[in-house]
Amino acid sequence: MNAERHSAHQFLPKKSEMPDGHKYAIVQVHGEERLFDFENGRYFKPPYGFRTKKQKAHFMRVRSGVDLAIARKERLDFLTLTTQYSKGKPDQRLKRVKDLNYAFTKLKQKIEYRWQKDRYLQFCKKNRLKAFEIHGRKKSVKYPEYWAMLKSKLRYIKVKTSEGGGVLHVIFRKPKDYPPIPKSWLHKEWLKLWGSWNTAINEVPIDDAYRMSSYVVGRYFVDQPVIRMSYGHQWVYPGFVKGFRSVASVYGNMRQTPDVPEKHKGFKRAIEVWNKSIENDCLPKANYQKRLRWKRLPEKTQGVLGFAIIRAIQCCIDSPKYAWEYGTVWTIFTPLPTRRLNYGKISSYYKSNFTDS
């Protein structure tokens, strides 16, 4: 550590050159950016100041989505949704925070519908097709198969903080063919949903996934009073955190030999494999479990099903198997006997004694 400090001493800025109030400075050490603490006289390696387990978990979730955006050549947008509250009643400023996620879900659906509509109009204009047609007094889509083909999804990760009356910081990625979201339209829609007009949306170029993820976590996860972090199914893929944990457990429990390099040992190797799989877009396909909904059947259908069940039970009672093995209706639902019976002999005995010759 001392050798590294003396070798990099010429790269360190003087204390007088630093702005007032700053305790750290980013310096170049052998072509690598390092963070130097002047009070304690030591270096920190980025991500800067991420010491807790929760902050490192946030960094992993953000980094995975940013890496995937670079691999698929997508754009990254920052969206901020603020809220208003009565300054005369400061104790009630966080009263509506619990409903903030529901309002964002509604806004997300509106954004996805707008993208789908704009892309459908561009597709019809490019192919010289008529986009809509009128049935009576109702305007409908003329080509529903193209409309379904251009379905759009918001691939986002968001942080809910307790600033003001509650603020949502949303980061989402989108392909290059997706049209931009107009700021005026966004203000009007959020004003309708929440009653607050103050919103901001900016597109951010991605140069380095590591730096971008460090900036995002340091800006929105460390310095802000975070309430909760959440992300959509399309941010990476459903269940990607479990996939990362399985990779980490496999490489963490592997038997290490002395000839294995230091960078390929344990958790470091697991992170390298995970990042390479995302950069090469070698991810499992997203499959979603359909929700099972129970519906009350109509009375006619209930009557038909009830009659069919009664007929099935009656057929079981009338059959020679159930007549000789069980004998009564109440023993139909009892477990089968452990001893196997010769049903061929029972059936022949039944036919010879109870059927007309």
JORAZI-V83479 format. One record per residue. RES is the residue in three letters. SS is DSSP state (@ for helix, = for strand, . for the rest). D_FIRST is the distance of its C-alpha to the first C-alpha in whole Angstrom. Layout:
<<RES,SS,D_FIRST> <RES,SS,D_FIRST>>
This chain:
<<MET,.,0> <ASN,@,4> <ALA,@,5> <GLU,@,5> <ARG,@,6> <HIS,@,9> <SER,@,10> <ALA,.,11> <HIS,@,12> <GLN,@,16> <PHE,@,16> <LEU,.,15> <PRO,.,19> <LYS,.,20> <LYS,@,21> <SER,@,25> <GLU,@,25> <MET,.,24> <PRO,.,27> <ASP,.,28> <GLY,.,26> <HIS,.,23> <LYS,.,20> <TYR,=,18> <ALA,=,18> <ILE,=,18> <VAL,=,16> <GLN,=,16> <VAL,=,13> <HIS,.,15> <GLY,.,18> <GLU,=,16> <GLU,=,16> <ARG,=,13> <LEU,=,14> <PHE,=,13> <ASP,=,14> <PHE,.,15> <GLU,.,16> <ASN,.,13> <GLY,.,10> <ARG,=,8> <TYR,=,9> <PHE,=,12> <LYS,.,13> <PRO,.,17> <PRO,.,20> <TYR,.,19> <GLY,.,19> <PHE,.,21> <ARG,.,20> <THR,.,23> <LYS,@,25> <LYS,@,28> <GLN,@,26> <LYS,@,24> <ALA,@,28> <HIS,@,29> <PHE,@,27> <MET,@,28> <ARG,@,32> <VAL,@,31> <ARG,@,29> <SER,@,32> <GLY,@,35> <VAL,@,33> <ASP,@,32> <LEU,@,36> <ALA,@,37> <ILE,@,35> <ALA,@,37> <ARG,.,40> <LYS,.,40> <GLU,.,41> <ARG,=,40> <LEU,=,38> <ASP,=,40> <PHE,=,39> <LEU,=,42> <THR,=,42> <LEU,=,45> <THR,.,46> <THR,.,48> <GLN,.,51> <TYR,.,52> <SER,.,54> <LYS,.,52> <GLY,.,55> <LYS,.,54> <PRO,@,50> <ASP,@,50> <GLN,@,52> <ARG,.,49> <LEU,.,48> <LYS,.,51> <ARG,.,51> <VAL,@,47> <LYS,@,49> <ASP,@,51> <LEU,@,48> <ASN,@,47> <TYR,@,51> <ALA,@,51> <PHE,@,49> <THR,@,50> <LYS,@,53> <LEU,@,52> <LYS,@,50> <GLN,@,53> <LYS,@,55> <ILE,@,52> <GLU,@,52> <TYR,@,56> <ARG,@,56> <TRP,@,54> <GLN,@,56> <LYS,@,59> <ASP,@,58> <ARG,@,57> <TYR,@,60> <LEU,@,62> <GLN,@,60> <PHE,@,61> <CYS,@,64> <LYS,@,64> <LYS,@,63> <ASN,.,65> <ARG,.,68> <LEU,.,69> <LYS,.,70> <ALA,.,68> <PHE,=,70> <GLU,=,73> <ILE,=,76> <HIS,=,77> <GLY,.,80> <ARG,.,78> <LYS,=,75> <LYS,=,72> <SER,=,70> <VAL,=,68> <LYS,.,70> <TYR,.,68> <PRO,@,66> <GLU,@,64> <TYR,@,62> <TRP,@,61> <ALA,@,60> <MET,@,58> <LEU,.,56> <LYS,.,55> <SER,.,52> <LYS,.,49> <LEU,.,46> <ARG,=,43> <TYR,=,41> <ILE,=,38> <LYS,=,39> <VAL,=,37> <LYS,=,40> <THR,=,39> <SER,.,41> <GLU,.,41> <GLY,.,44> <GLY,.,46> <GLY,.,44> <VAL,=,42> <LEU,=,42> <HIS,=,39> <VAL,=,40> <ILE,=,38> <PHE,=,40> <ARG,=,40> <LYS,=,44> <PRO,.,45> <LYS,.,46> <ASP,.,50> <TYR,.,50> <PRO,.,51> <PRO,.,49> <ILE,.,50> <PRO,.,52> <LYS,@,51> <SER,@,54> <TRP,@,55> <LEU,@,52> <HIS,@,53> <LYS,@,56> <GLU,@,55> <TRP,@,53> <LEU,@,55> <LYS,@,58> <LEU,@,56> <TRP,@,54> <GLY,.,55> <SER,.,52> <TRP,.,52> <ASN,.,49> <THR,=,47> <ALA,=,44> <ILE,=,44> <ASN,=,42> <GLU,=,41> <VAL,=,37> <PRO,.,36> <ILE,.,33> <ASP,.,31> <ASP,.,28> <ALA,@,28> <TYR,@,24> <ARG,@,25> <MET,@,28> <SER,@,27> <SER,@,24> <TYR,@,27> <VAL,@,30> <VAL,@,28> <GLY,@,26> <ARG,@,29> <TYR,@,32> <PHE,@,30> <VAL,@,28> <ASP,.,29> <GLN,.,33> <PRO,.,35> <VAL,=,35> <ILE,=,38> <ARG,=,38> <MET,=,37> <SER,=,39> <TYR,=,40> <GLY,.,43> <HIS,.,44> <GLN,.,43> <TRP,.,40> <VAL,.,38> <TYR,.,41> <PRO,.,43> <GLY,.,40> <PHE,@,37> <VAL,@,35> <LYS,@,37> <GLY,@,36> <PHE,@,32> <ARG,@,32> <SER,@,34> <VAL,@,32> <ALA,@,29> <SER,@,31> <VAL,@,32> <TYR,@,29> <GLY,@,27> <ASN,.,30> <MET,.,30> <ARG,.,30> <GLN,.,27> <THR,.,27> <PRO,.,25> <ASP,.,26> <VAL,.,25> <PRO,.,22> <GLU,@,19> <LYS,@,19> <HIS,@,23> <LYS,.,22> <GLY,@,24> <PHE,@,23> <LYS,@,21> <ARG,@,24> <ALA,@,27> <ILE,@,25> <GLU,@,26> <VAL,@,29> <TRP,@,30> <ASN,@,29> <LYS,@,31> <SER,@,34> <ILE,@,34> <GLU,@,33> <ASN,.,36> <ASP,.,38> <CYS,.,39> <LEU,.,40> <PRO,.,43> <LYS,.,46> <ALA,.,46> <ASN,.,49> <TYR,.,51> <GLN,.,53> <LYS,.,56> <ARG,.,57> <LEU,.,60> <ARG,.,63> <TRP,.,66> <LYS,.,69> <ARG,.,72> <LEU,.,75> <PRO,.,78> <GLU,@,81> <LYS,@,83> <THR,@,80> <GLN,@,80> <GLY,@,83> <VAL,@,83> <LEU,@,80> <GLY,@,82> <PHE,@,85> <ALA,@,83> <ILE,@,81> <ILE,@,84> <ARG,@,86> <ALA,@,83> <ILE,@,83> <GLN,@,87> <CYS,@,87> <CYS,@,85> <ILE,@,87> <ASP,@,90> <SER,.,88> <PRO,@,90> <LYS,@,86> <TYR,@,86> <ALA,@,89> <TRP,@,89> <GLU,@,86> <TYR,.,85> <GLY,.,89> <THR,.,88> <VAL,.,86> <TRP,.,84> <THR,.,82> <ILE,.,81> <PHE,.,77> <THR,.,77> <PRO,.,75> <LEU,.,76> <PRO,.,78> <THR,.,76> <ARG,.,79> <ARG,.,80> <LEU,.,83> <ASN,.,85> <TYR,@,86> <GLY,@,88> <LYS,@,91> <ILE,@,90> <SER,@,91> <SER,@,94> <TYR,@,96> <TYR,@,95> <LYS,@,97> <SER,@,100> <ASN,@,101> <PHE,@,100> <THR,.,101> <ASP,.,104> <SER,.,106>>
